[in-house]
Amino acid sequence: MSEARATKPRAAQRIQDAAKDLFYRQGIRATGIEEVCRVADATKMSLYRAYPSKDALIAAILRADGEKWDAWFAEVTGGAPTAADKLRALVLASAREMENPDYRGCPMLLAQAEFPDPGHPTHGLVAAFKARMCDALVGLARDAGAAEPQQLGELIAMLLDGAWSSLPYLGGKRAGEVLCEGSHLWFQALLPAESADATRPPKDCVPGLRQ
């Protein structure tokens, strides 16, 4: 077996990688199975052997996206010593992610927007992921001493999703700045004073912020 063939990803992985990129860049409904197979250098038979339907392929991609976000969340918050620091680290990392010119927003929200029917499996999968993300933020808010941890966690979740959704008209840099500004206002309102101070965004994230 040649080295090139030995290192070539299996058809199922090539299909999933190609579909993930195409779905993210041009939309799920706008991308046909034929195009996925062409980009992945795979046959329809290979695709349907690995994924019985397009919905199954979408689900596999979104589950992988969820696992990737979990790993990213652990990475960006892992070095923070307190729960308040972890909230700040998450907001700052999210803001900086938005400055990437190739970043189109949360792939989960982009997918859910194409399947508004609550009964569709894609809609339900995204809703479950977002609820789990919100629960993680509520947990951090509780550990940080928030008087209303449920409220603060849900507010930060909405700010994150709102920032992602605002990319087309605010642009990545300003969306990130507004995310930092809004988060800090709610940290000041709902966290103990010492924790709120720990969450103040740096000047390079929010130009002109009063220190």
C-alpha contacts under 8 A as a table, 3 or more apart, distances in Angstrom:
res1	aa1	res2	aa2	distance
1	M	5	R	6.62
1	M	6	A	6.45
2	S	5	R	5.31
2	S	6	A	6.13
3	E	6	A	5.01
3	E	7	T	6.21
4	A	7	T	5.42
4	A	8	K	6.14
5	R	8	K	5.16
9	P	13	Q	6.17
9	P	14	R	6.09
10	R	13	Q	5.46
10	R	14	R	6.29
11	A	14	R	5.05
11	A	15	I	6.02
11	A	40	A	7.52
11	A	41	D	7.94
11	A	42	A	6.11
11	A	46	S	6.61
11	A	47	L	7.67
12	A	15	I	5.14
12	A	16	Q	6.22
12	A	46	S	7.06
12	A	47	L	6.62
12	A	50	A	5.82
13	Q	16	Q	5.10
13	Q	17	D	6.04
14	R	17	D	5.15
14	R	18	A	6.01
14	R	40	A	5.19
14	R	41	D	7.74
14	R	42	A	7.78
15	I	18	A	5.21
15	I	19	A	6.00
15	I	36	V	6.55
15	I	37	C	6.56
15	I	40	A	5.12
15	I	42	A	7.05
15	I	47	L	6.75
16	Q	19	A	5.15
16	Q	20	K	5.97
16	Q	57	L	7.01
16	Q	60	A	7.79
16	Q	61	I	6.62
17	D	20	K	5.18
17	D	21	D	6.41
17	D	40	A	7.75
18	A	21	D	5.36
18	A	22	L	6.19
18	A	36	V	6.04
18	A	39	V	6.17
18	A	40	A	5.51
19	A	22	L	5.08
19	A	23	F	5.74
19	A	36	V	5.55
20	K	23	F	5.31
20	K	24	Y	6.09
20	K	61	I	6.22
21	D	24	Y	5.27
21	D	25	R	6.14
22	L	25	R	5.24
22	L	26	Q	5.79
22	L	27	G	6.92
22	L	28	I	7.61
22	L	31	T	6.78
22	L	36	V	7.49
23	F	26	Q	5.61
23	F	27	G	4.48
23	F	28	I	4.53
23	F	30	A	7.92
23	F	31	T	6.50
24	Y	27	G	5.75
24	Y	28	I	7.43
24	Y	104	R	7.69
24	Y	107	P	6.46
24	Y	110	L	7.69
25	R	104	R	7.66
26	Q	30	A	6.44
26	Q	31	T	7.01
27	G	30	A	5.29
27	G	31	T	6.36
27	G	110	L	7.87
27	G	111	A	7.81
28	I	31	T	5.36
28	I	111	A	7.09
28	I	114	E	7.40
29	R	32	G	7.29
29	R	114	E	7.31
31	T	35	E	6.69
31	T	36	V	7.36
32	G	35	E	5.42
32	G	36	V	6.57
33	I	36	V	5.06
33	I	37	C	6.22
33	I	44	K	7.65
33	I	54	K	7.56
34	E	37	C	5.19
34	E	38	R	6.18
34	E	44	K	7.40
35	E	38	R	5.02
35	E	39	V	6.17
36	V	39	V	5.33
36	V	40	A	5.99
37	C	40	A	5.02
37	C	41	D	5.79
37	C	42	A	4.91
37	C	43	T	5.82
37	C	44	K	6.43
37	C	47	L	7.37
38	R	41	D	5.12
38	R	42	A	6.49
38	R	43	T	7.87
39	V	42	A	7.87
42	A	46	S	6.37
42	A	47	L	7.25
43	T	46	S	5.17
43	T	47	L	6.45
44	K	47	L	4.95
44	K	48	Y	6.15
45	M	48	Y	5.32
45	M	49	R	5.95
46	S	49	R	5.09
46	S	50	A	6.37
47	L	50	A	5.35
47	L	51	Y	5.82
47	L	52	P	7.76
48	Y	51	Y	4.79
48	Y	52	P	4.79
48	Y	53	S	6.49
49	R	52	P	6.37
51	Y	54	K	7.10
51	Y	56	A	5.56
51	Y	57	L	5.51
52	P	56	A	6.29
52	P	57	L	7.88
53	S	56	A	5.13
53	S	57	L	6.52
54	K	57	L	5.02
54	K	58	I	6.20
55	D	58	I	5.01
55	D	59	A	6.11
55	D	121	P	7.70
55	D	122	T	7.32
56	A	59	A	5.04
56	A	60	A	6.23
57	L	60	A	5.16
57	L	61	I	6.32
58	I	61	I	5.19
58	I	62	L	6.18
58	I	122	T	7.33
59	A	62	L	5.14
59	A	63	R	6.04
59	A	121	P	7.98
59	A	122	T	6.54
59	A	125	L	7.49
60	A	63	R	5.22
60	A	64	A	6.26
61	I	64	A	5.13
61	I	65	D	6.17
62	L	65	D	4.79
62	L	66	G	6.13
62	L	107	P	7.82
62	L	108	M	6.76
62	L	125	L	7.86
62	L	126	V	7.76
63	R	66	G	5.03
63	R	67	E	6.32
64	A	67	E	5.06
64	A	68	K	6.13
65	D	68	K	5.00
65	D	69	W	6.19
65	D	107	P	7.60
65	D	108	M	7.79
66	G	69	W	5.10
66	G	70	D	6.23
66	G	129	F	6.89
67	E	70	D	5.04
67	E	71	A	6.31
68	K	71	A	5.17
68	K	72	W	6.16
69	W	72	W	4.91
69	W	73	F	5.93
70	D	73	F	5.08
70	D	74	A	6.25
71	A	74	A	5.16
71	A	75	E	6.16
72	W	75	E	4.97
72	W	76	V	6.13
73	F	76	V	5.44
73	F	77	T	6.09
73	F	90	L	7.14
74	A	77	T	5.43
74	A	78	G	5.37
75	E	78	G	5.23
75	E	79	G	7.61
76	V	79	G	7.09
76	V	86	K	7.86
76	V	89	A	6.31
76	V	90	L	6.26
76	V	93	A	6.81
77	T	80	A	5.49
77	T	85	D	7.86
77	T	86	K	4.80
77	T	87	L	7.60
77	T	89	A	5.91
77	T	90	L	6.29
78	G	86	K	7.56
80	A	83	A	7.53
80	A	85	D	5.35
80	A	86	K	5.24
80	A	89	A	7.18
81	P	85	D	6.47
81	P	86	K	7.43
82	T	85	D	5.10
82	T	86	K	6.25
82	T	144	A	7.29
83	A	86	K	4.93
83	A	87	L	6.35
83	A	140	L	5.36
83	A	141	A	7.11
83	A	143	D	5.73
83	A	144	A	4.91
84	A	87	L	5.17
84	A	88	R	6.35
84	A	140	L	7.26
84	A	141	A	7.32
84	A	143	D	7.93
84	A	144	A	5.11
84	A	195	S	5.61
84	A	196	A	7.39
84	A	198	A	6.51
84	A	199	T	6.24
85	D	88	R	5.04
85	D	89	A	6.01
85	D	195	S	7.96
85	D	198	A	6.20
85	D	199	T	6.16
86	K	89	A	4.98
86	K	90	L	6.11
86	K	140	L	7.49
87	L	90	L	5.19
87	L	91	V	6.32
87	L	137	L	7.65
87	L	140	L	6.85
87	L	141	A	7.72
87	L	199	T	7.21
88	R	91	V	5.23
88	R	92	L	6.16
88	R	198	A	7.63
88	R	199	T	4.85
88	R	200	R	7.45
88	R	201	P	7.27
89	A	92	L	5.21
89	A	93	A	5.99
90	L	93	A	5.21
90	L	94	S	6.06
91	V	94	S	5.14
91	V	95	A	6.15
91	V	160	L	7.85
91	V	179	L	7.23
91	V	180	C	6.45
91	V	183	S	7.52
92	L	95	A	5.06
92	L	96	R	6.23
92	L	176	G	7.98
92	L	180	C	6.86
92	L	201	P	7.31
92	L	205	C	7.43
93	A	96	R	5.22
93	A	97	E	6.13
94	S	97	E	5.06
94	S	98	M	6.49
94	S	160	L	7.70
94	S	176	G	7.30
95	A	98	M	5.34
95	A	99	E	7.13
95	A	172	G	7.90
95	A	173	K	7.57
95	A	175	A	7.30
95	A	176	G	3.92
95	A	177	E	6.86
95	A	179	L	6.73
95	A	180	C	7.12
95	A	205	C	7.75
96	R	99	E	5.40
96	R	100	N	7.49
96	R	173	K	7.78
96	R	176	G	6.63
97	E	100	N	5.76
97	E	103	Y	7.43
98	M	101	P	7.76
98	M	103	Y	6.21
98	M	105	G	7.47
98	M	164	W	7.56
98	M	167	L	7.79
98	M	172	G	4.69
98	M	173	K	6.70
98	M	175	A	7.35
98	M	176	G	6.26
99	E	103	Y	7.48
99	E	172	G	4.59
99	E	173	K	5.24
99	E	176	G	7.49
100	N	103	Y	5.32
100	N	172	G	7.25
101	P	172	G	7.61
104	R	107	P	7.91
104	R	164	W	7.88
104	R	167	L	7.29
105	G	109	L	7.77
105	G	110	L	7.31
105	G	164	W	4.83
105	G	165	S	6.66
105	G	167	L	7.04
106	C	109	L	5.41
106	C	110	L	6.31
106	C	161	D	7.67
106	C	164	W	6.16
107	P	110	L	5.00
107	P	111	A	6.10
108	M	111	A	5.20
108	M	112	Q	6.17
108	M	126	V	5.75
109	L	112	Q	5.01
109	L	113	A	6.06
109	L	126	V	7.30
109	L	161	D	7.95
110	L	113	A	5.31
110	L	114	E	6.88
111	A	114	E	5.44
111	A	115	F	6.83
111	A	122	T	7.33
111	A	123	H	7.81
111	A	126	V	7.92
112	Q	115	F	5.10
112	Q	116	P	6.25
112	Q	122	T	6.55
112	Q	123	H	5.14
112	Q	126	V	6.41
113	A	116	P	5.81
115	F	118	P	7.89
115	F	120	H	6.71
115	F	122	T	6.73
115	F	123	H	5.86
116	P	120	H	7.79
116	P	123	H	6.54
117	D	120	H	5.50
117	D	123	H	6.75
118	P	121	P	7.95
118	P	123	H	5.66
118	P	124	G	6.33
119	G	123	H	7.07
119	G	124	G	6.92
120	H	123	H	5.38
120	H	124	G	6.44
121	P	124	G	5.07
121	P	125	L	6.04
122	T	125	L	5.11
122	T	126	V	6.29
123	H	126	V	5.38
123	H	127	A	6.18
124	G	127	A	5.03
124	G	128	A	6.15
125	L	128	A	5.26
125	L	129	F	6.36
126	V	129	F	5.08
126	V	130	K	6.11
127	A	130	K	5.15
127	A	131	A	6.11
128	A	131	A	5.16
128	A	132	R	6.27
129	F	132	R	5.10
129	F	133	M	6.20
130	K	133	M	4.94
130	K	134	C	6.10
131	A	134	C	5.06
131	A	135	D	6.17
132	R	135	D	5.00
132	R	136	A	6.36
133	M	136	A	5.19
133	M	137	L	6.53
133	M	157	A	7.57
134	C	137	L	5.12
134	C	138	V	6.19
134	C	153	G	6.17
134	C	154	E	6.03
134	C	157	A	5.73
135	D	138	V	5.00
135	D	139	G	6.13
135	D	153	G	7.30
136	A	139	G	5.06
136	A	140	L	6.39
136	A	153	G	7.89
137	L	140	L	5.09
137	L	141	A	6.15
137	L	153	G	4.67
137	L	154	E	7.43
137	L	156	I	7.36
137	L	157	A	7.19
138	V	141	A	4.99
138	V	142	R	6.11
138	V	149	P	5.43
138	V	150	Q	5.26
138	V	151	Q	7.78
138	V	152	L	6.80
138	V	153	G	4.01
138	V	154	E	6.90
139	G	142	R	5.10
139	G	143	D	6.20
139	G	149	P	7.36
139	G	153	G	7.58
140	L	143	D	5.04
140	L	144	A	6.04
140	L	153	G	7.68
141	A	144	A	5.00
141	A	145	G	6.49
141	A	146	A	5.49
141	A	149	P	4.91
141	A	150	Q	7.65
141	A	152	L	6.45
141	A	153	G	6.01
141	A	191	L	7.97
142	R	145	G	5.30
142	R	146	A	5.50
142	R	147	A	7.91
142	R	148	E	7.77
142	R	149	P	4.84
142	R	150	Q	7.82
143	D	146	A	7.55
144	A	191	L	7.09
144	A	195	S	6.74
145	G	149	P	7.70
145	G	191	L	6.24
145	G	192	P	6.49
145	G	195	S	7.89
146	A	149	P	5.06
146	A	152	L	7.35
146	A	190	L	5.53
146	A	191	L	4.54
146	A	192	P	6.65
147	A	190	L	6.00
147	A	191	L	6.65
147	A	192	P	7.96
148	E	151	Q	5.41
148	E	152	L	6.27
148	E	190	L	6.74
149	P	152	L	5.10
149	P	153	G	5.91
150	Q	153	G	5.28
150	Q	154	E	6.13
151	Q	154	E	5.27
151	Q	155	L	6.08
152	L	155	L	5.02
152	L	156	I	6.21
152	L	186	W	7.10
152	L	187	F	7.77
152	L	190	L	6.84
153	G	156	I	5.32
153	G	157	A	6.20
154	E	157	A	5.00
154	E	158	M	6.15
155	L	158	M	5.11
155	L	159	L	6.16
155	L	186	W	7.86
156	I	159	L	4.95
156	I	160	L	6.13
156	I	183	S	6.37
157	A	160	L	5.18
157	A	161	D	6.26
158	M	161	D	5.11
158	M	162	G	5.80
159	L	162	G	4.94
159	L	163	A	5.93
159	L	179	L	6.18
159	L	182	G	7.32
159	L	183	S	7.22
160	L	163	A	5.18
160	L	164	W	6.32
160	L	179	L	6.82
161	D	164	W	5.15
161	D	165	S	6.17
162	G	165	S	5.01
162	G	166	S	6.08
163	A	166	S	5.12
163	A	167	L	6.66
163	A	175	A	5.31
163	A	176	G	6.81
163	A	178	V	7.54
163	A	179	L	6.10
164	W	167	L	5.72
164	W	175	A	7.51
165	S	168	P	7.35
166	S	169	Y	5.80
166	S	170	L	5.73
166	S	171	G	7.31
166	S	175	A	6.43
167	L	170	L	5.32
167	L	171	G	4.67
167	L	172	G	5.49
167	L	175	A	6.19
168	P	171	G	5.88
170	L	173	K	7.83
170	L	174	R	5.72
170	L	175	A	5.64
171	G	174	R	5.77
171	G	175	A	6.00
172	G	175	A	5.18
172	G	176	G	6.14
173	K	176	G	5.26
173	K	177	E	6.33
174	R	177	E	4.90
174	R	178	V	6.13
175	A	178	V	5.25
175	A	179	L	6.16
176	G	179	L	5.00
176	G	180	C	6.28
176	G	205	C	7.47
177	E	180	C	5.15
177	E	181	E	6.14
177	E	205	C	5.87
177	E	206	V	5.08
177	E	207	P	7.94
178	V	181	E	4.94
178	V	182	G	5.88
178	V	206	V	7.79
179	L	182	G	5.30
179	L	183	S	5.96
180	C	183	S	5.26
180	C	184	H	6.12
180	C	201	P	6.27
180	C	205	C	7.08
180	C	206	V	6.76
181	E	184	H	5.36
181	E	185	L	6.39
181	E	201	P	7.68
181	E	206	V	6.84
182	G	185	L	5.21
182	G	186	W	6.52
183	S	186	W	5.28
183	S	187	F	6.11
184	H	187	F	4.86
184	H	188	Q	6.06
184	H	196	A	7.47
184	H	199	T	6.52
184	H	200	R	6.00
184	H	201	P	7.08
185	L	188	Q	5.18
185	L	189	A	6.29
186	W	189	A	4.92
186	W	190	L	5.96
186	W	191	L	7.93
187	F	190	L	5.37
187	F	191	L	5.28
187	F	195	S	7.93
187	F	196	A	5.19
187	F	199	T	6.98
188	Q	191	L	5.89
188	Q	192	P	7.67
188	Q	193	A	6.99
188	Q	196	A	4.95
188	Q	197	D	7.54
191	L	195	S	5.96
191	L	196	A	5.44
192	P	195	S	5.34
192	P	196	A	6.07
193	A	196	A	5.08
193	A	197	D	6.20
194	E	197	D	5.29
194	E	198	A	6.51
195	S	198	A	5.09
195	S	199	T	6.63
196	A	199	T	5.23
196	A	200	R	6.81
197	D	200	R	5.48
201	P	205	C	6.41
201	P	206	V	6.87
202	P	205	C	5.52
202	P	206	V	6.68
203	K	206	V	5.16
203	K	207	P	5.33
203	K	208	G	6.99
203	K	209	L	6.39
204	D	207	P	5.90
206	V	209	L	5.69
